[in-house]
Amino acid sequence: MIDPSVVQRRDSQASRIARILVDRVKDGSYPIGQKIPSERQLATEFGVSRPVIREALSTVGAMDILDIQMGRGAYVIAAPADPIASGGLKLQDVVNVREILEVGAIQLTLKKEAPALEGVRAAAERLQQAARDREDTVEPDRALHAAIVQASGSSLLASIWQSIDQQVVETIRISPHGRTMSQDILDLHQRLADAIINDDLDTAVNTSRLLYEDNRQFLRELLQ
């Protein structure tokens, strides 16, 4: 069993600031219709770089709380609510379903021959490279989880996963490791891939569940 404390400090500066911004909308400090302070002002207030502020704003924008207008700033458009993905599904529901599908895929994947795992290995390497190059990690993150499902060899399971692909992307974008994956979360993704490749069912399942619980907890904290 993997110690849950592995991800206790996964909270990035951007996710911390995103929660503060959401709280300010909830308590009326930023009323609906109002333009919030600029990136420069927020960066000065929180003592962080503007890219960190952009990531925080992106997270809050993904919740349909802010309308971020290029060159004009960010405006409050709604009070916080359980984030809804495209298709009208609650993001927490999408996270739950993702976990169920992925854990099932892992159990099927570990019954396959090694060639079925090359997609998992390649996707994990692409994610590591994106993180090293400080690139947006949303797509390589999505690709790794899709590769795990694909490696199960179940065309039905892969089809179900594909049907919620856009919602999967939205849960990744709003997660605490969305666009710029932290090292501890990156390590967990690598541990997940390695466990699958090495036929370690318990570690693979436990790691997958840790990642999804991290995502759920972040969503809960945003809406407290």
KOLTOR-138232 format. One record per atom (N, C-alpha, C, O): residue in three letters; x, y, z. Coordinates in steps of 0.05 Angstrom, whole numbers, plus 5000, padded with zeros to 4 digits. Atoms other than C-alpha are relative to their C-alpha. Layout:
# KOLTOR-138232
ALAXYZ;...
# end
This chain:
# KOLTOR-138232
MET501749765000;MET500050005000;MET501750255000;MET503750275015;ILE498549755002;ILE502650694981;ILE499050195021;ILE496650235025;ASP500749814979;ASP502851215037;ASP498750244987;ASP499950374970;PRO501349765011;PRO497751765022;PRO501550265004;PRO501050454990;SER498449754995;SER502652275051;SER501750074976;SER502750294974;VAL498549945024;VAL506252214984;VAL499050244986;VAL500550404974;VAL501249785015;VAL501352714955;VAL498950225018;VAL497550405009;GLN501149804982;GLN499753125017;GLN501050284993;GLN499550484997;ARG499049735007;ARG504253694993;ARG500050054971;ARG501650204960;ARG500249965029;ARG502153664921;ARG498950284993;ARG498850364970;ASP501449745004;ASP498754344931;ASP502050204988;ASP503850305003;SER498249815012;SER502154814882;SER499250285007;SER497050335018;GLN500649724995;GLN502455564887;GLN497450084984;GLN495750224994;ALA502349935016;ALA497455614830;ALA497449895011;ALA495450035011;SER502550114989;SER492355144862;SER499250155026;SER496850195032;ARG500649854975;ARG492955514929;ARG498850274993;ARG496850355006;ILE501149745008;ILE491756184894;ILE497249974988;ILE495550134992;ALA502650055012;ALA485955884855;ALA497949985021;ALA495750095019;ARG502050024978;ARG482455704920;ARG499550275013;ARG497250325020;ILE500449734989;ILE483556404947;ILE498250164983;ILE496450304992;LEU501749855018;LEU480556704885;LEU497149915001;LEU495250075001;VAL502750104997;VAL474556244890;VAL498750095026;VAL496450175026;ASP501149904975;ASP473656434963;ASP499250294999;ASP497250375011;ARG500649725002;ARG473757164945;ARG497450054984;ARG495950234989;VAL502549985015;VAL468157054895;VAL497749915019;VAL495650045019;LYS502150104982;LYS464256654947;LYS499250205022;LYS496950235028;ASP500649814978;ASP464857185002;ASP499350284990;ASP498850465006;GLY500949755011;GLY463157754955;GLY502250204996;GLY501750434987;SER497849815004;SER470058074953;SER500350064970;SER501150284963;TYR500149965029;TYR469757974878;TYR497149954991;TYR496449724985;PRO502950045007;PRO462358084860;PRO499749924971;PRO501549974954;ILE500650085028;ILE459257794797;ILE499850254983;ILE498550454991;GLY500049775018;GLY460358264739;GLY502550175003;GLY503150334985;GLN497749834996;GLN466658564768;GLN502549884987;GLN502949644986;LYS497450085009;LYS473558544737;LYS501849965024;LYS502050135041;ILE498250054978;ILE478558234784;ILE502750134995;ILE503250224972;PRO497449885005;PRO485558514794;PRO501649874977;PRO501149644971;SER498550105023;SER490358444736;SER502149785009;SER502649755032;GLU497950204995;GLU495557884730;GLU502350135015;GLU503350015034;ARG497749874987;ARG500958384749;ARG499450065030;ARG501050025047;GLN500849934973;GLN497158614811;GLN499949755018;GLN500849755041;LEU500250254985;LEU495657894833;LEU502849885005;LEU503449785027;ALA497350104997;ALA502857694821;ALA501550145022;ALA503050025038;THR498749844979;THR505258264865;THR498849935028;THR500349895047;GLU501350064975;GLU500158104919;GLU500949735012;GLU501549715036;PHE499450274991;PHE501857364923;PHE503049944999;PHE503949735009;GLY497250045001;GLY509257444909;GLY500949774982;GLY502749624989;VAL499550225019;VAL509256964850;VAL500350124972;VAL499950364968;SER499749915027;SER510657004776;SER497350014986;SER495349894995;ARG502549985015;ARG505357184725;ARG499149734988;ARG496649684987;PRO500950275009;PRO505356474695;PRO498549855021;PRO496649705015;VAL501450134978;VAL503256214763;VAL497250115002;VAL495249965006;ILE502649884999;ILE497556714764;ILE498349914977;ILE495949864980;ARG501550095023;ARG495556514694;ARG498949725004;ARG496649654996;GLU500950274995;GLU495155784715;GLU497750005020;GLU495849855017;ALA502249994980;ALA490855964776;ALA497550114987;ALA495350004992;LEU502349895014;LEU486256384732;LEU498849804982;LEU496349784979;SER501050215018;SER485755814682;SER498449805015;SER496349715005;THR501550194983;THR483555344738;THR497250115007;THR495249975004;VAL502649884992;VAL478155824762;VAL498350054975;VAL495850024976;GLY501549975025;GLY476155974690;GLY498749744991;GLY496549744980;ALA501150265007;ALA475155234678;ALA497549935016;ALA496049755007;MET502350054983;MET469955244733;MET497750184991;MET495550185004;ASP502149815010;ASP465955774693;ASP499350215021;ASP497150305023;ILE500349784981;ILE466956274749;ILE501150264989;ILE500050474994;LEU498849775012;LEU471356744710;LEU499849994969;LEU500049774957;ASP499849985029;ASP470956984638;ASP502750154995;ASP502950395000;ILE497349885004;ILE478257104618;ILE500150104971;ILE500049954952;GLN500049875026;GLN478557594560;GLN502850104993;GLN504050265007;MET497349925008;MET485057674522;MET500350304997;MET498750434983;GLY499549715001;GLY487758374532;GLY498250175017;GLY498750415020;ARG501949844984;ARG482058584577;ARG500049925029;ARG499350085047;GLY500050094972;GLY482758164640;GLY497949795005;GLY496749684987;ALA501850214992;ALA478457684679;ALA497650125015;ALA498050295033;TYR502549904988;TYR471157814699;TYR498549785014;TYR498449555004;VAL501650194985;VAL466957454751;VAL497349974986;VAL495950164981;ILE502550045015;ILE461057134715;ILE498149825015;ILE495749805008;ALA501850184986;ALA458256644766;ALA501149935028;ALA503549955032;ALA499150094974;ALA458556404838;ALA501049714998;ALA500149574980;PRO498950285002;PRO462355754852;PRO497849805003;PRO495949835019;ALA501950234998;ALA458455114842;ALA501649754992;ALA503949784983;ASP498750245008;ASP460254394830;ASP500750024970;ASP498850034954;PRO499349965028;PRO464154454764;PRO498749804982;PRO498649564987;ILE501450165020;ILE460454194704;ILE501749984975;ILE502650184964;ALA498550045025;ALA464153894645;ALA498250024976;ALA495750034979;SER501650005025;SER461953914573;SER498249755001;SER499149535009;GLY501950224999;GLY455853464565;GLY498450005025;GLY496749825029;GLY501749984976;GLY452953684632;GLY500749825023;GLY499249795041;LEU499250184979;LEU456853194675;LEU501650155021;LEU503350325014;LYS498449884978;LYS459553414743;LYS502849884999;LYS503249644995;LEU497250095003;LEU467053384742;LEU500749795022;LEU502349615016;GLN499450204980;GLN467252994808;GLN498949734991;GLN500149524997;ASP501150265010;ASP462752464775;ASP501949894979;ASP502449654977;VAL498250095021;VAL467552444716;VAL502549885012;VAL503549675003;VAL497650104986;VAL473452344763;VAL499449725011;VAL501049535009;ASN500750264988;ASN469751774798;ASN499949784978;ASN500949564981;VAL500350195021;VAL468051434732;VAL502849934987;VAL503349704980;ARG497350055010;ARG475251524707;ARG501449805017;ARG502749625007;GLU498650194982;GLU477851164768;GLU498949724996;GLU500549534995;ILE501250275003;ILE472950584760;ILE501049874973;ILE501849644973;LEU499250105026;LEU474750504686;LEU503049935000;LEU503849734989;GLU497150045001;GLU482250574696;GLU500849765017;GLU502549605009;VAL499350234983;VAL482650084754;VAL499249744987;VAL500749544988;GLY500850235015;GLY478749584713;GLY501849944977;GLY502549714972;ALA498150035022;ALA483349704654;ALA502649895010;ALA503849724997;ILE497550104989;ILE489449594698;ILE499849705005;ILE501749554999;GLN500350284994;GLN486748924721;GLN500049834974;GLN501149614975;LEU500050145026;LEU485648714648;LEU502850024987;LEU503749824976;THR497449965013;THR492249004625;THR502149815010;THR503849714995;LEU498050174988;LEU496348594673;LEU499849714992;LEU501449545000;LYS500350275010;LYS493747964640;LYS501149984971;LYS500949764959;LYS499150005028;LYS496748164573;LYS503049954998;LYS504549965017;GLU497250045006;GLU503348014540;GLU501450274999;GLU500150484995;ALA498449754999;ALA508948534542;ALA499550194977;ALA499450434982;PRO500549815022;PRO507648824472;PRO497750195005;PRO497750424995;ALA502349834994;ALA501049104497;ALA500750245017;ALA499150435019;LEU499249794981;LEU504849534546;LEU501850214988;LEU502550415002;GLU498249815012;GLU509249904497;GLU498850284998;GLU500250485000;GLY501349745001;GLY504050454490;GLY500150145026;GLY500350385027;VAL499849884973;VAL504150564565;VAL502850115005;VAL503150335014;ARG497249924996;ARG511750594566;ARG500550264984;ARG501750454994;ALA499549775017;ALA511951084508;ALA498550255010;ALA499750475010;ALA501649784990;ALA506451524537;ALA501350125026;ALA501350365030;ALA498749914975;ALA510051554605;ALA502550164993;ALA503150365006;GLU497649865008;GLU516451764570;GLU499350274989;GLU500850474994;ARG500949745011;ARG512752314532;ARG499350205022;ARG499950445021;LEU500849834978;LEU509852574597;LEU502550115015;LEU502750345022;GLN497549924987;GLN516752584630;GLN501450224984;GLN502550414995;GLN498649815018;GLN519652954570;GLN498650275001;GLN499950485002;ALA501549744999;ALA514053484571;ALA500650145026;ALA500950395026;ALA499549874974;ALA515253604645;ALA502950115001;ALA503350345010;ARG497249905001;ARG522853664634;ARG500250254984;ARG501750444990;ASP499949775018;ASP521654164578;ASP498250225009;ASP497950434995;ARG501849804989;ARG516654554621;ARG497750064980;ARG496850294978;GLU502249975019;GLU511254444568;GLU497349945015;GLU497349835037;ASP502750064990;ASP503754404580;ASP499749695001;ASP500249554982;THR500150294996;THR502653704609;THR497249884997;THR496849645002;VAL502750105002;VAL495153644597;VAL499849774980;VAL498849564986;GLU500350215021;GLU495653254532;GLU501649755006;GLU500549535003;PRO498650254993;PRO501252774552;PRO498849855024;PRO499049615026;ASP501450124977;ASP497552654618;ASP497649844989;ASP497249614997;ARG502450145012;ARG491152484579;ARG500949754984;ARG499649544986;ALA499150225017;ALA495152044531;ALA500949765017;ALA500549545008;LEU499150224984;LEU498251634587;LEU497649845011;LEU497649595010;HIS502350154989;HIS491551464619;HIS498449864977;HIS497449644981;ALA501350135023;ALA488551324550;ALA501649754992;ALA500449544984;ALA498350235007;ALA494450854536;ALA499649775019;ALA499649545011;ILE500650214980;ILE493050474601;ILE497449864993;ILE497349614994;VAL502650125007;VAL485850364580;VAL500349844974;VAL499349624972;GLN499650135025;GLN487950184509;GLN501549735003;GLN500949544990;ALA498450244996;ALA492949674535;ALA498349775012;ALA499249545012;SER501850214988;SER487149294569;SER499249804978;SER498549574985;GLY500850175022;GLY485549004500;GLY497049984997;GLY496049834980;SER502950005001;SER478149144512;SER499150224982;SER499350464989;SER501049805018;SER475149504453;SER497650155011;SER497350395007;LEU502449874987;LEU468749644493;LEU501050205021;LEU499950425022;LEU499049824979;LEU472649944551;LEU501350254987;LEU500950474996;ALA498749785014;ALA476750364503;ALA497950194988;ALA498350434988;SER502149845011;SER470450604469;SER498550175021;SER497950415016;ILE501249844978;ILE467250814535;ILE501850235008;ILE500950455012;TRP498149804992;TRP473551184554;TRP500150234979;TRP500150464986;GLN499949805022;GLN473751534486;GLN497550185001;GLN497750414994;SER502449845000;SER466551754495;SER500050225021;SER498450415019;ILE499849794980;ILE468552164556;ILE502750154998;ILE503550285017;ASP497449895003;ASP475152394528;ASP500150305006;ASP501950405020;GLN500049724995;GLN473353134529;GLN499650075029;GLN500950255040;GLN500449954972;GLN470853094600;GLN502549925016;GLN503250045036;VAL497450084988;VAL477352724619;VAL502050244999;VAL503350305019;VAL498149775003;VAL481353314591;VAL499250225019;VAL501050355031;GLU500849784982;GLU477153804632;GLU500749935029;GLU501450125044;THR499250074972;THR478453414697;THR503050045003;THR503950125025;ILE497149954998;ILE485853454681;ILE500750295002;ILE502350385018;ARG499549715000;ARG485654194666;ARG499550135027;ARG500950325035;ILE500849874975;ILE482254354732;ILE501449875024;ILE501049965047;SER498650144978;SER486653884773;SER502350175010;SER503150354997;PRO497849844989;PRO492154154819;PRO502649974985;PRO504550124989;HIS497650045016;HIS497353884770;HIS499550044970;HIS501049954954;GLY500949975027;GLY493754094707;GLY502050064978;GLY503149874966;ARG498349935022;ARG498154474659;ARG503049975006;ARG504649944987;THR497250024993;THR504654444697;THR500249795023;THR500049875046;MET500050214980;MET505253774733;MET502350035020;MET504650065012;SER498049994979;SER508953794799;SER501649745000;SER500849544989;GLN498250245000;GLN514753314811;GLN498849775015;GLN499149545006;ASP501150234985;ASP511052894863;ASP497849864985;ASP497649624985;ILE502250125016;ILE505052794818;ILE501249874975;ILE500349654966;LEU498650135022;LEU509752654759;LEU501149735008;LEU501049544994;ASP498850254990;ASP513252134801;ASP497849785004;ASP498349554998;LEU502250194997;LEU506451804817;LEU499149894973;LEU498549664971;HIS500750095027;HIS504751774743;HIS502149804990;HIS501449594978;GLN498050185009;GLN511451444730;GLN499849745016;GLN500249525005;ARG500350254984;ARG510350954788;ARG497649844990;ARG497849594989;LEU502350145011;LEU503550784758;LEU500849854975;LEU500249614972;ALA499250135025;ALA506550644690;ALA502049775005;ALA501749554994;ASP498150214994;ASP512350244719;ASP498749765013;ASP499449535006;ALA501450224987;ALA507749824762;ALA498549834980;ALA498449594982;ILE501450155020;ILE503549644702;ILE501949844982;ILE501549614977;ILE498050135017;ILE509649484660;ILE501349765014;ILE501949565002;ASN498750204985;ASN512549064716;ASN498149805013;ASN498949635029;ASP502050194991;ASP506048684730;ASP499650015030;ASP499249805043;ASP500549964971;ASP505248974800;ASP497250115004;ASP496950355005;LEU502849924999;LEU497748984807;LEU499450185024;LEU498150395020;ASP500749854976;ASP497249244879;ASP501150294998;ASP499650485004;THR498949735002;THR501949834867;THR498650164979;THR498150404983;ALA501349865022;ALA498650014801;ALA497250105009;ALA496650335004;VAL502749934992;VAL491650014830;VAL500150215022;VAL498650415021;ASN499849814978;ASN493650384894;ASN500950284990;ASN499950484999;THR499049755010;THR497450914855;THR497950144983;THR497550384986;SER502249885015;SER491651024807;SER498050135018;SER497150355014;ARG502049894981;ARG486951114865;ARG500950245015;ARG499450435021;LEU498849764987;LEU491651604899;LEU499750244982;LEU499050464991;LEU500149785019;LEU491852034837;LEU497150114998;LEU496750354997;TYR502849915003;TYR484252054831;TYR499050125026;TYR497450315025;GLU500849884975;GLU483252194905;GLU501250285003;GLU499950455014;ASP498849735000;ASP488052774898;ASP498350194984;ASP497950424993;ASN501749835017;ASN483753054842;ASN497450065014;ASN496550295014;ARG502649954986;ARG477252954881;ARG500350195024;ARG498750365028;GLN499649834976;GLN480153274944;GLN500350294991;GLN499350475005;PHE499649725010;PHE482353884904;PHE497350124993;PHE496850364999;LEU502649895008;LEU475353964875;LEU498350065025;LEU496950265026;ARG501549954975;ARG472253894945;ARG501050255014;ARG499450415024;GLU498949774986;GLU476954414974;GLU499350264986;GLU498850464999;LEU500849765015;LEU475254904918;LEU497250095008;LEU496650335007;LEU502849944996;LEU467954864937;LEU499250005030;LEU496850025036;GLN500750004972;GLN468354855013;GLN498750275008;GLN498050315031;
# end
